[in-house]
Amino acid sequence: MDVQLNSPVPVHSFDEWRAAARALLERQVAPEAVRWLTASDVPAVPAAPLLAAPDVRISRTLMHMLQTAACCRTPNRWAFLYRVLWRWQHGERAVLAPQDADGARLRAMVAAVQRELDAMLVGIRFRERRPDAGAPRFVAWCEPGHEVLPQLARHFAARMRRVTWMIATPEASVMWDGATLHSTGALLRGPFPAETGGWLGVFSPARLDAELIDPSAAPPASPDAPATLLACRRCALWQNATQPVPGAGPARARIMLVGEQPGDQEDLAGQPFVGPAGKLLGSALAQAGLERRAIYLTNAVKHFKWEARGKRRMHKTPAQREIEACAYWLERELALVQPRVVVALGNTALKALSGNPRAALKQMLGTPVQHQGRWIVAVYHPAYVLRVPGDEARARAFAVLADGLREAKRLAS
């Protein structure tokens, strides 16, 4: 395809856009001289060979932002992305700044796609089919606002391994045969076929993880039977969580830190204290002269409890019955790690560690107590410190956290 001024450039995917953009940059074709055509303008046909073009050197950050923003269903996206790339190649690094009009729009597109992907990863539900040779075992229907099907497909292919599935949308479908991803056009016209005889049940991603990724982790026969954390059904929180978040740290740490529950980022990552509260906790540990790698970090409740506000998942405090249901796992961690000192980060952790649902955090701040052969030090949760209004009040709350960690270090020595 020879690119000329005002030439129409057909694009059906990010890869096609990238190839065309490279050819346009090689010929120094300005953004205003190009008319981009989308899938609604022209049928999908094999693209004609482009002029050879050298590699376009851009930062990883820009490449990630362009690729993500390309999934955003917004008018003239290909023309906009080429304008961003053109400005970057001509030395305008401010094009990524939030103060720049194009930079602000690019960031908004990236954020919109990421929110959509997060919502899909949490909200998608698979329905199990009865055995049928050649058919996928699980089928899900979703109607994403942006083009996140490829990301969804890669995510579930990695997590569900050899289990076959299909995700269908109004525009396209993707199937996993246990080894390879296959993309096709739309195969369903609605959430599920009208007939119901071929379906067994509906599964959340967390339940699929527990029952399929780890086939040996069957649900416990009774609420008191030992089982892997991945298969825990002791309360209902597992149904809406992405995954349980186990503790992390040395097997024989002298100090254990117990928080309330995983947050949004911890739920997605499967690791404790990786979000904003975790960063503040790291600062407090540093002030107390403690190394994070020497501390065992966990939570009283292992699944993220949340409520939806728009497309955001907002933290919701665990109920006492949920704290009690998860006590089994916390007791196992205490028995395995055998810490000399346990730091209760907040009121929920204090209730779980003391076994007293009426335990009051404010009454125990700065007053270590011995319980079942170990010290308990009560401090504010780092998430609370982040929420305290006013700089002075926030500094005082942070000081309580850091001082409590110093006391834990002293007691553990």
C-alpha positions, 0 to 999 in steps of 0.5 A, a space after each residue: 500500500 503506497 501511502 499518499 496525502 489524504 489516503 484512506 488507511 483501513 484499520 481493523 486491529 492495533 497491529 494493523 494500526 501500528 504497521 500503518 503508523 510506522 509506514 506513515 512516520 517513515 514518509 513523514 505524513 502528518 496526522 491531518 493528512 491521513 483518513 483512518 477507516 475502521 471496521 465499520 467503514 471497510 470489510 476485513 480483508 488481508 492488508 496490502 503490503 506496507 512500505 518498509 519502515 524502520 522500527 519506531 523507537 518509543 518507550 514501554 510506557 507509551 507502547 502500553 498506553 497506546 495498546 491499551 487505549 486502542 481498546 477504547 471505543 471512542 470516535 476517531 481513536 486511530 487518528 488520535 493515537 497517530 497524533 500522539 505517536 507523531 508528537 512523541 516522534 517529533 520530541 513532544 514528550 509533554 504529550 503524555 503529561 496529564 496537563 496536556 490535552 492529548 495526554 489527558 485524553 490518552 490517560 482517560 482512555 487507558 483508565 476507562 479500558 482498565 476499569 472495564 477489564 477489572 470489572 469483567 475479570 470480577 463480574 464474568 460468570 461461566 456456565 458449565 455445559 454437560 459433557 459434549 465431545 468437542 464443545 467447551 466445558 464452560 461458556 460465558 457471555 459478556 457485553 464489555 463496553 470496550 474491546 477487552 476480549 483479548 485481555 480476558 482471553 489471555 487471563 483465563 487461558 493462563 488461569 484455567 490451563 487445560 480446562 476448555 471454555 468459550 467467552 462470547 460477546 455480541 461482536 466476537 467470541 474466543 475459545 480455549 481448547 486447553 492449549 490454543 486460543 481461537 478467535 471467531 465472530 459472534 457465535 451467540 445472540 444472547 447471554 445463553 441459548 434458550 435451552 437449559 437442559 445442557 447446562 449444569 451451573 454458574 461459576 464465578 472466576 474464584 470458584 473456577 480457580 478453586 475447583 479447576 486450577 487445583 483439582 485436588 482442592 475439593 470443597 471441605 466435607 464439613 465447615 470444620 474439615 481441613 482443606 486448602 485455602 483455595 477451596 475454602 467455603 467457610 463463609 460466603 465471601 469466596 463467591 465474589 472475591 477473585 481469589 483468597 489471599 494467603 499470608 506471606 513471609 518467613 516460615 519462622 518470623 519473630 513478628 507477624 502483622 495481621 490486617 483486616 482483609 485483602 483490598 482491591 489490589 491484593 485481591 487481584 494480585 493474590 498477595 497481602 499489602 501490595 496497595 497504597 496501605 501496603 506502601 505506607 506500611 513499608 514506610 512505617 516498618 522502615 521508621 521502626 528499623 524493621 525489614 519487610 522481608 523479615 516480617 510475616 504479613 497476613 489478614 484476619 479474613 482471607 477474601 476481599 469483601 466489597 460492594 459495587 459503586 459504579 464500576 469500582 469495588 469499595 471495601 466493606 468491613 467483615 462481619 463477626 461471623 466472617 471473622 470467626 469463619 476465617 479464624 481457622 486459617 489464622 490459627 493455622 498460620 500462628 501455629 506454623 509461624 510461631 511468632 513471638 509478637 503479633 501486631 494487630 493492624 486495626 480493630 478487626 485484627 484485634 478481635 480475631 487475635 484476642 477472640 473477643 468480639 468486644 475488643 476495643 482498639 483505642 483501649 489497647 493502643 500502646 499497651 502490649 498484652 500477652 495472649 496464649 504465650 505471645 505478645 499482642 501489640 495493637 496499632 492503627 491499620 495503615 489504611 486508616 492512617 491514609 483516611 485520617 483527615 488533616 495533616 497533623 492528625 494523619 501524622 499522629 496516627 502514623 506515629 502510633 503505627 510506627 511506635 507500635 512496630 518499634 515496640 514489637 521489635 523490642 519485644 521480639 528481640 
